[in-house]
Amino acid sequence: MIKKWENLILIDWPKPGELMIKSVDGAKTKLQEQFDLRNKKPVKSSYDGFKWIKKGLIDHSFDHMQFAYKNCIFSVKIEMIHPLGSSLTGNERYWFVDQCRRYKLIPCLYKIRFRVTEPEPVFFIRAYERGNYEYVPMENGWNLFDPLSDEQIDPGRIASLTPTSMSEWELHSFAIQIVCDELEKNGNFIISHSDILEVEPQIWFEDKDGNANWVIVRHTKSVADLDYRQWLYLEKECPEIIHYDGFFAPVLFFSLNTTSFKELNRGDAIIPQFKGLERIYVA
């Protein structure tokens, strides 16, 4: 029996605001400068230098960016420091740390100091709407901070070469990206997507006819898991999606290093196997 979904990413999930988009773009540029100072080009893997894992905003995720160095993955979340305090609540901070620990990621806050440039004190959102503000990184260099201790983080000093298996979340996120890339390659538009394990469905997309569709994405470990029939009738457990066609997208990963679909380690040469969407529901 299929468990009823408790966490849905709906088609109209709120998009990141313009200020957050600008902040992420600015942080991405500054971090890339740090990569360029240290990398030997070209960077083919995380063993060659610093490499992006995720540098674009996902509609529903626990962080904003990720990069790899050696066998470590650094999860980066933007924190805006403004006259009224921080953009992060205590719960958001602890949830971010909890998710990173769960998935073997190193949590980092990229701090941005937000300053109103209007001559009179004003609520910072109003100043933003008028364009009377500036924001700069809290520190030069990496500008990365531990979310709990507030100590600065130097990725080069704490990265490790200890063999590390890929976490369930890493494989899940990788599978979603494979499917998104394939959908866009075939002329579809990605409406929204989420990489949080507990959230379903993972992807909403608009097809060439302008129709919205949802996709359940699963990283699978064997050919037996490719059977789409186990995902039939999900719409009965989740009436919010009955008006849209649904698909199942299984993705297998094969490691050339371990010659296995199950033993997948960070840094391995991995070949994804995705044969396309399986339709599991017609609205």
C-alpha positions in Angstrom: 0.0 0.0 0.0 1.4 3.4 -1.0 1.8 5.9 1.8 -0.1 9.1 1.5 2.2 12.0 0.6 2.6 14.4 3.5 4.9 17.0 1.8 3.9 18.2 -1.7 5.6 20.6 -4.0 2.7 22.1 -5.9 2.7 23.7 -9.3 2.4 27.2 -7.9 5.2 26.9 -5.4 6.5 30.4 -4.5 9.6 31.5 -6.4 12.7 33.1 -4.8 12.5 36.9 -4.6 14.7 39.2 -6.7 16.8 40.2 -3.7 17.7 36.5 -3.0 18.4 35.8 -6.7 20.8 38.8 -6.8 22.4 37.7 -3.5 23.0 34.2 -4.8 24.4 35.4 -8.1 26.8 37.7 -6.2 27.9 35.0 -3.9 28.4 32.6 -6.8 30.6 35.1 -8.5 32.8 35.7 -5.4 33.1 32.0 -4.7 34.1 31.3 -8.3 36.9 33.9 -7.9 38.2 31.8 -5.0 38.0 28.7 -7.1 40.0 30.4 -9.9 42.7 31.4 -7.5 43.3 27.8 -6.5 42.3 25.6 -9.4 44.6 24.0 -11.9 42.6 24.1 -15.2 40.7 22.3 -16.5 38.9 20.9 -13.5 37.6 17.5 -14.5 36.8 16.3 -11.0 36.7 17.4 -7.3 40.2 15.9 -7.0 41.6 18.4 -9.5 40.2 21.4 -7.6 37.1 23.2 -6.5 34.1 22.3 -8.6 30.4 23.3 -8.5 27.9 20.7 -7.6 24.9 23.0 -7.6 25.1 26.7 -8.4 21.6 27.5 -9.5 18.6 28.2 -7.2 16.2 25.2 -6.8 12.6 26.2 -5.9 12.4 24.1 -2.8 15.7 23.1 -1.2 17.6 23.4 2.1 20.5 25.4 0.6 21.3 27.7 -2.2 24.6 26.4 -3.7 27.0 23.5 -3.3 30.6 22.9 -4.3 33.0 20.0 -3.9 36.7 19.7 -3.0 38.4 16.4 -2.6 35.8 14.1 -0.9 33.9 16.9 0.8 30.8 18.7 -0.4 30.1 22.2 1.0 26.5 23.2 1.3 26.1 27.0 1.2 23.1 29.0 2.4 22.9 32.8 2.1 22.4 34.8 5.3 21.6 38.5 4.8 22.5 40.7 7.8 20.3 43.8 7.8 19.4 46.6 10.3 16.7 44.4 11.8 18.9 41.4 12.3 19.3 38.2 10.2 17.3 36.8 7.3 17.5 33.4 8.9 15.4 32.3 11.9 16.9 30.0 14.5 14.7 27.2 13.3 15.9 27.7 9.7 19.5 27.7 10.8 19.1 24.4 12.8 17.2 22.7 10.0 19.9 23.6 7.6 22.6 22.1 9.8 20.5 19.0 10.5 19.9 18.4 6.7 23.7 18.8 6.0 24.7 16.4 8.8 22.1 13.9 7.6 23.5 13.9 4.0 27.3 14.2 4.9 27.6 17.8 3.7 29.5 20.6 5.3 27.1 23.5 6.2 28.4 27.0 5.4 26.7 30.4 5.7 27.7 33.0 3.1 27.0 36.3 5.0 26.0 39.4 3.2 25.8 42.7 5.0 22.8 44.7 3.8 22.9 48.5 4.4 20.3 51.1 3.6 21.7 54.1 1.9 18.7 56.4 2.4 19.5 59.4 4.6 16.6 58.7 7.0 16.0 55.3 8.8 13.6 53.2 6.8 12.5 49.6 6.8 15.0 47.8 4.6 12.4 46.2 2.2 11.1 49.7 1.4 14.6 50.8 0.7 15.2 47.8 -1.5 12.0 48.6 -3.5 13.4 52.1 -4.1 16.9 50.9 -5.0 18.4 52.8 -2.0 20.6 50.0 -0.6 23.9 48.2 -0.9 25.1 44.8 0.1 28.6 43.4 0.4 30.2 40.2 1.7 30.8 40.2 5.4 34.5 39.3 4.9 37.0 39.1 2.0 38.1 35.7 0.7 35.8 32.7 1.2 33.3 34.6 3.5 32.0 31.2 4.7 30.9 30.8 8.3 29.9 27.8 10.5 26.1 28.2 11.2 26.5 27.3 14.9 29.9 28.5 16.1 30.1 31.5 13.6 33.7 30.7 13.0 35.1 31.2 9.5 35.5 28.2 7.3 38.4 27.6 5.0 37.4 24.7 2.7 41.0 24.0 1.7 42.0 23.3 5.3 39.1 20.9 6.2 38.6 19.0 3.0 39.4 15.3 3.2 40.5 12.5 0.9 38.9 9.9 3.1 36.9 7.5 0.8 33.2 8.5 1.2 30.1 6.8 -0.2 27.6 9.1 -1.9 24.6 9.8 0.4 21.0 9.0 -0.5 20.4 12.7 -1.0 23.3 13.1 -3.4 22.1 10.4 -5.7 18.6 11.7 -5.4 19.7 15.2 -6.4 21.9 13.9 -9.2 19.0 11.9 -10.6 16.7 14.9 -10.6 19.2 17.0 -12.5 19.6 14.3 -15.1 15.8 14.2 -15.7 15.6 18.0 -15.7 18.4 18.3 -18.3 16.7 15.7 -20.5 13.3 17.4 -20.3 14.8 20.7 -21.3 16.8 19.1 -24.1 13.5 17.8 -25.5 11.9 21.3 -25.5 10.0 21.2 -22.2 10.0 24.0 -19.6 10.8 23.2 -16.0 8.2 25.0 -13.8 9.7 23.9 -10.5 11.6 21.2 -8.8 12.7 20.1 -5.4 15.7 18.0 -4.1 14.4 17.4 -0.5 13.9 13.7 0.0 10.5 13.9 1.7 8.9 16.2 -0.9 6.9 14.8 -3.8 6.7 15.1 -6.8 10.2 16.2 -7.6 9.5 18.0 -10.9 6.7 20.0 -12.5 7.2 20.8 -16.2 5.3 22.3 -19.1 5.3 20.3 -22.3 5.4 21.6 -25.8 1.6 21.9 -25.9 1.6 24.1 -22.8 0.3 21.4 -20.4 1.6 21.1 -16.9 2.9 17.6 -15.8 4.4 16.1 -12.7 7.3 13.7 -12.4 8.3 11.2 -9.6 12.1 10.8 -9.8 13.8 7.9 -8.2 17.4 6.8 -8.0 17.3 3.1 -8.4 19.8 0.5 -7.4 18.8 -2.5 -9.6 16.9 -3.2 -12.8 14.0 -4.6 -10.8 13.4 -1.1 -9.4 12.7 0.2 -12.9 9.2 -1.1 -12.9 6.8 1.8 -13.2 3.8 -0.2 -12.1 4.7 0.3 -8.4 3.9 4.0 -8.8 0.4 3.6 -10.4 -2.6 5.1 -8.7 -0.6 7.7 -6.7 -3.2 10.3 -7.7 -5.7 8.5 -5.5 -3.5 9.1 -2.5 -2.8 12.7 -3.6 -6.0 14.4 -5.1 -4.1 17.7 -5.5 -2.4 16.4 -8.6 -5.4 14.6 -10.4 -5.8 17.5 -12.9 -2.3 16.9 -14.4 -0.6 14.0 -16.2 2.0 12.2 -14.2 5.2 10.4 -15.0 7.8 8.1 -13.3 11.5 8.7 -14.0 13.9 6.0 -12.8 17.7 6.7 -13.0 20.4 4.2 -12.5 24.0 5.1 -11.8 26.9 2.8 -12.7 30.4 3.3 -11.1 33.3 2.5 -13.4 35.5 2.4 -10.3 33.6 -0.2 -8.4 31.8 -1.7 -11.4 28.6 -1.5 -9.4 25.1 0.1 -9.4 25.1 0.1 -5.6 28.7 0.9 -4.4 28.9 4.6 -5.5 31.6 6.8 -4.0 32.4 10.5 -4.3 34.9 11.1 -7.0 34.0 7.9 -9.0 33.5 8.0 -12.7 29.8 7.4 -12.8 27.6 6.7 -15.9 23.9 7.6 -15.5 21.3 5.4 -17.2 18.0 7.1 -17.9 15.7 5.8 -20.7 13.0 8.4 -20.4 9.7 9.0 -18.7 7.1 6.4 -18.0 3.6 7.7 -18.0 1.7 6.6 -14.9 -1.3 8.8 -14.9 -3.5 10.6 -17.5 -5.7 13.4 -16.2 
